[in-house]
């Protein structure tokens, strides 16, 4: 009886420690993102990460989250890549209009650039559009036609920071700035 009890306790402790380890935040407060309804990240990467007021979304392909397979039609695949990005950004309170940087990798610039423009115009619906770099590459993962990586500004107020916390954070940032650049300290009253 005692060995079975000890084994059960050890198994429970191992499971509890592995769950808490997997969910432990980074020392710098970086939070990895895996929102419900998103594609499944397989391997050694995360769909996205939040660091302060920024949301970084991994290079997204046109993978259908329901099947976790690439969408067949080229335009629909490019559009789906943008939808996958939008889902991750929205999970942190950002919209496509909060995007501050897009990098689009395509396997054939002349063929797919117009489709990227069309999908982006449709999903953003109106300017302003984020800064974007489009690069033709020889090959993408899974021999895909497009991969899009992005960065969003998602101010802390959008995710429920109270004004007191926000003001305290702003003061800490100002103190840190003056400590880093002593030449900007006030010289007197």
C-alpha positions as CSV (number, residue, x, y, z in Angstrom):
1,X,0.0,0.0,0.0
2,X,2.7,2.4,1.0
3,X,4.7,2.0,-2.3
4,X,1.6,2.6,-4.3
5,X,0.9,5.8,-2.3
6,X,4.5,7.0,-2.7
7,X,4.3,6.4,-6.5
8,X,1.0,8.3,-6.8
9,X,2.5,11.2,-4.8
10,X,5.6,11.3,-7.0
11,X,3.6,11.1,-10.2
12,X,1.3,14.0,-9.0
13,X,4.4,16.1,-8.1
14,X,6.0,15.4,-11.5
15,X,2.8,16.4,-13.4
16,X,2.3,19.5,-11.3
17,X,5.9,20.6,-11.7
18,X,5.9,20.0,-15.5
19,X,2.6,22.0,-15.9
20,X,4.0,24.9,-13.8
21,X,7.3,24.8,-15.7
22,X,5.6,25.0,-19.1
23,X,3.5,28.0,-18.0
24,X,6.3,29.9,-16.2
25,X,6.8,33.4,-17.6
26,X,10.2,34.4,-18.7
27,X,12.4,36.4,-16.3
28,X,11.7,39.5,-18.4
29,X,7.9,39.1,-18.5
30,X,7.7,37.8,-22.1
31,X,4.5,35.9,-22.6
32,X,4.2,33.3,-25.3
33,X,0.9,33.2,-27.2
34,X,-1.2,30.3,-28.3
35,X,-4.8,31.6,-28.5
36,X,-7.8,29.3,-28.9
37,X,-8.7,28.7,-32.6
38,X,-5.1,29.3,-33.8
39,X,-3.0,26.9,-35.9
40,X,-1.0,24.4,-34.0
41,X,2.7,25.2,-33.5
42,X,4.7,22.0,-34.0
43,X,8.3,22.0,-33.1
44,X,10.5,24.5,-31.4
45,X,8.6,27.8,-32.0
46,X,5.7,29.8,-30.7
47,X,2.9,31.4,-32.6
48,X,3.7,34.7,-31.0
49,X,5.0,36.5,-28.0
50,X,4.1,39.6,-26.0
51,X,6.9,41.7,-24.6
52,X,5.6,44.9,-22.9
53,X,3.4,46.8,-25.4
54,X,4.6,44.8,-28.4
55,X,3.1,41.6,-29.9
56,X,5.5,39.7,-32.1
57,X,3.8,37.2,-34.4
58,X,5.9,34.3,-36.0
59,X,6.0,33.9,-39.7
60,X,2.5,32.7,-40.6
61,X,1.6,30.6,-43.6
62,X,-1.8,30.1,-45.1
63,X,-2.7,27.2,-42.8
64,X,-6.3,26.4,-42.1
65,X,-6.6,26.2,-38.3
66,X,-9.5,23.6,-38.6
67,X,-7.3,21.1,-40.5
68,X,-3.8,22.4,-39.8
69,X,-3.0,22.0,-43.5
70,X,-2.2,24.6,-46.2
71,X,-5.1,26.2,-48.0
72,X,-4.9,25.1,-51.7
73,X,-5.9,28.2,-53.6
74,X,-3.0,30.7,-53.8
75,X,-5.0,33.9,-53.0
76,X,-7.0,32.1,-50.3
77,X,-3.7,30.9,-48.8
78,X,-2.2,34.4,-48.7
79,X,-5.4,35.7,-47.1
80,X,-5.4,32.9,-44.6
81,X,-1.9,33.8,-43.5
82,X,-3.1,37.4,-42.7
83,X,-6.1,35.9,-40.9
84,X,-3.8,33.8,-38.8
85,X,-1.8,36.9,-37.9
86,X,-5.0,38.8,-37.0
87,X,-6.2,36.1,-34.7
88,X,-3.0,36.1,-32.7
89,X,-2.9,39.9,-32.5
90,X,-6.6,40.1,-31.5
91,X,-5.9,37.6,-28.7
92,X,-3.9,40.4,-27.0
93,X,-6.3,43.3,-27.9
94,X,-4.6,44.5,-31.1
95,X,-6.2,45.0,-34.5
96,X,-4.6,44.9,-37.9
97,X,-4.4,48.7,-37.8
98,X,-2.1,48.3,-34.8
99,X,0.5,46.5,-36.9
100,X,3.8,48.4,-37.0
101,X,5.8,46.1,-39.2
102,X,5.1,43.4,-41.8
103,X,7.7,41.3,-43.6
104,X,6.3,39.2,-46.4
105,X,8.3,36.4,-47.9
106,X,7.0,35.0,-51.3
107,X,8.4,32.4,-53.6
108,X,7.5,34.4,-56.8
109,X,7.3,38.1,-56.4
110,X,5.7,38.9,-59.7
111,X,3.0,36.3,-59.3
112,X,2.1,36.7,-55.6
113,X,2.8,40.4,-54.8
114,X,-0.5,41.5,-56.4
115,X,-2.3,38.8,-54.3
116,X,-0.7,40.1,-51.1
117,X,-1.7,43.7,-52.0
118,X,-5.3,42.6,-52.7
119,X,-5.6,40.5,-49.4
120,X,-4.1,43.3,-47.4
121,X,-6.3,46.0,-48.9
122,X,-9.3,43.8,-48.2
123,X,-8.5,43.0,-44.6
124,X,-7.3,46.5,-43.6
125,X,-10.2,48.0,-45.6
126,X,-8.5,51.4,-45.6
127,X,-5.2,53.1,-45.0
128,X,-3.0,53.6,-43.2
129,X,-1.2,50.4,-43.9
130,X,1.8,49.3,-41.9
131,X,5.4,49.5,-43.1
132,X,6.0,46.4,-45.2
133,X,9.0,44.7,-46.8
134,X,8.3,42.0,-49.4
135,X,11.1,39.6,-50.3
136,X,11.3,36.9,-52.9
137,X,13.0,33.8,-51.5
138,X,14.1,30.7,-53.2
139,X,12.2,28.3,-50.9
140,X,9.9,28.5,-47.9
141,X,8.9,25.8,-45.3
142,X,6.7,23.1,-46.8
143,X,7.5,24.6,-50.3
144,X,4.9,27.2,-49.5
145,X,4.3,30.4,-51.5
146,X,4.1,32.9,-48.7
147,X,5.1,33.5,-45.1
148,X,4.3,36.7,-43.2
149,X,5.8,37.9,-40.0
150,X,4.6,40.9,-38.1
151,X,4.9,43.2,-35.1
152,X,2.0,44.9,-33.4
153,X,1.8,47.7,-30.8
154,X,-0.7,46.8,-28.2
155,X,-0.7,49.5,-25.6
156,X,-1.2,48.1,-22.1
157,X,-4.4,50.2,-21.6
158,X,-6.1,47.9,-24.1
159,X,-5.5,44.8,-22.0
160,X,-6.8,46.2,-18.7
161,X,-4.0,48.0,-16.9
162,X,-5.4,50.4,-14.4
163,X,-4.4,54.0,-14.5
164,X,-2.5,53.8,-11.3
165,X,-0.4,50.8,-12.6
166,X,0.1,52.6,-15.9
167,X,1.3,55.8,-14.2
168,X,3.6,53.8,-12.0
169,X,5.0,52.0,-15.1
170,X,5.5,55.4,-16.8
171,X,7.4,56.8,-13.8
172,X,9.6,53.7,-13.6
173,X,10.4,54.2,-17.3
174,X,11.3,57.8,-16.8
175,X,13.6,57.0,-13.9
176,X,15.2,54.3,-15.9
177,X,15.8,56.8,-18.8
178,X,17.5,59.3,-16.5
179,X,19.6,56.6,-15.0
180,X,20.8,55.5,-18.4
181,X,21.4,59.1,-19.6
182,X,22.7,61.1,-16.7
183,X,23.3,64.1,-18.9
184,X,19.5,64.6,-19.1
185,X,19.1,64.9,-15.3
186,X,17.7,68.3,-14.2
187,X,20.5,70.7,-13.1
188,X,18.5,72.5,-10.5
189,X,15.2,74.1,-9.4
